[in-house]
Amino acid sequence: MTSTRPTAAAKTRPVARVLPLLGLPQLDRPFDYLVPAALSDDAKVGCRVRIRFHGQLVNGLILERTDTPAHEGKLSYLKDVISPEVVYPPQLRRLVDSLAEYYGATRSDIIRAAIPSRHARAERARNAKDAPTWEELGNLATEDVDLSPWSRYTFGASFAQAVTRGTPSRAAWQPAPGEDAESMIAALSVAVAARAAASLSSSRTPGRLRATRPHSGS
């Protein structure tokens, strides 16, 4: 964690728009903070920071760096940069925004489930090698998922293939006695989520995300 007592704001893009991770719907929006000059290099878009919010220190994520604040008034400085590692890239942000809109959830709750707690040793190990791209992560996740149980059902394999490709699909399905239906649905959901995460770089909309969700009935 990097901290400093601010003496001056950053010379370029001195305003950071920060999403506080509070879990409160009425506060699920960005707030403007000044970036201290000493923290400017570490205060990257998508990194974790500490801010003072209503007298308390809370965690947040930088959503944007800009030259001008969104409202008039005196701004507080960022308190700390927890880590310069970008844990909330644009692809993940679009996915979280889509899920929050679709389910009526708060982004901070989704983010807490999506981004693991920081582990400095693991972070150093990641920085020592090139990270996989989002497309590679999606492919790896899909390849690891076992969808073979769907082939035991008539048109099951083609249904699974269609939904993982993003084709709107609908099916009526009666699991066989003793079938682990929960595991089959979970595997298909993971494959669809992996594809969605990899595809969000092409600005997938919430409506399109809905179309890729599998429909099933008993």
N, C-alpha and C positions, 0 to 999 in steps of 0.2 A: 504494500500500500504506500502511495506517495501522498504526503500532506505538506502544507506550507501555510504560513501566515501571509495572505496576499498583500502586496504593496501596489500593484498595478495590474490592469487587465491585459490580456493578450493583444498584440498589435493587429493581428488578422483574425477575423471571425471571433470576436471576443464574447459573443453571446452563445450559450449552450441551451438548447431546449431539452429539458430532462423530464422523463416519465418517472415519478416516484412510485416505488413498489409498495403500495399501501393496501391494496385489496379493497378499496372503497370506490364504489361506482361514481360518486359525485366528484372524486379527485382523480379519475382515470383519464388524465389529459396531461400534456406537457406544460411545464413551468419554466420560465426563463431565469438563467443564472449567468453571472459573469465568470469567465474563465481566467484565473490568475495567470499572469505571464509565465511564471515558473512551471505551471502545469500544462501549458498549451500543447506541447508535443505529445504528452501522454493522454490528454483528453480527446480521444478519438470518438467519432460517431460509432455507436454500438458498444462502447465499453461501460464497465461498471464504475459508478461514482458514489460518493457520500455527499449528501446535502443536508442543510439545516432547514427543516420544514415545520413551521409553527412551534419553534423552540426545541424540536427533537431532531436528532441525527437519524436519517433514514437512507436506505440504499435507493439508487435510481439508475437509469440507463440514459445515456445521451442519444437523443434521436436526431439531432441536427446541430450544426455549428453555423452561425450566421453573423452578419455585421450589425444588425439592428434588432432590438427587442420587439416583441409583439404588442407591448403595451407600455405606456409611460409610467414613470416612477423609478424609485431607487431599487436596484437589483442586489441581491446577496451574491457572494462568491461561492463557487464550488468549495466544499470543505476538503475533500480528498478525491484522488483517483485511486480506486481500489486496485485496478490493474489496467494497463493499456491494451490488454488483449481484447479484440473485438468478439463479443459473444452474442451480439444481436445484429447480424448483418441484414441488409435489405430484404433478402429472400425470407428469412425468418420473421421479420417485421410484417411483411405482407401476409404471411400465413397466419400469424397471431391476430392481425386486424380482421382477417376473413373469419376466423373462428369466433372472435369476440362478437362480430356482427351477427353471425349465423345463430349462435347460441345465446346471445344476450348476456355474455359474460364480461368480466373485467379483464383487461389485458394483463394487469399485474398478476392475477391468479394464474392465467395461462402461462405467463413467462416463468413463474416460479416452478411450474411443472416441467417446462421445456428446457430450462437452462440449469444444469447441476450447480451446486455450490462450488465456490472456487477452491481448488487445491493447488497450491503454489508449485509443488514438486511435479505434478502432472502437467501444469502449464509450462514449466521449463522444458520438460521432455517434448511437448508438442512444438515449442518454438525451435527445437533443435533439428526439426525435419519439416519437409514441405507437407502442408495439410492437404488432404484430398479435396477436390472441388465438390460443389453441391451435387453436380450430376453424378460424380463417382460415388458419393455417399448414397444417393438414391439407388444406383445400380447395385451396390453392395448389399443394401438392405433388402432389395427385391430378390437378389440371388440367394440370400440366406433363408428366405421364407419358403416353407414347404407347403405347396398348394396341391400336392398329389392326391390327398384324400378327396378332393372335388371330382376327380376323374372316375370315382366309383359310382357316380350318379349320371343318369342320362343328361347330356348337354352340360354337365357340371364343369368340365374342363373348359369348354368354350365360354361359359358364363364367367368363370374366374379370369380367363384371359381378357374378356371384353372389359370388365370393370377395372382391371389393373392398367389397361390401355387408356382408360378415360372415356370409354363408349357408354352412353346412357343405357342401362340394362335393368330388366325387371325379371324376377323369378319367383315361383311358388315352390317351396322346398320343404319336404318332410324328411328329417333325419332318420336314418335307419336305427332300430333298437341297439343301444349300446354305443352309438356313435358319439364321439367327443365333439359335439356341435359347437360348443364355446370356443374350442381351440381352432376349429376351421374358420369360424367367423373372425376370430382375432388375427389369424394369419393373413386372411384376405384384407382386413383393415390395415394391417401393417404394410402390406404391399401397395395398397392404394395411397396411404400416407407418404410412403417413400417416393412414389411417383409425383404426388402433389408438391412435395418439398423441392424436388428437382425441377419441376415445371414452373414454379413461381417466378423464376427469373424472366419468364416471358409475360409477366403481369397478368396472371390468372385472376379472374374476378370471383367474388363470392358466389354469384349465380352459377358460374361454370364449375366451381367446387361442389356445389350441390348436385350438379348433374353427374359427377363422377362417383358419388356415394352409392354403394350397392343397395338395391331394394330387395327385400325378401319377405316372404310370408309363409305361414304354416298351413 
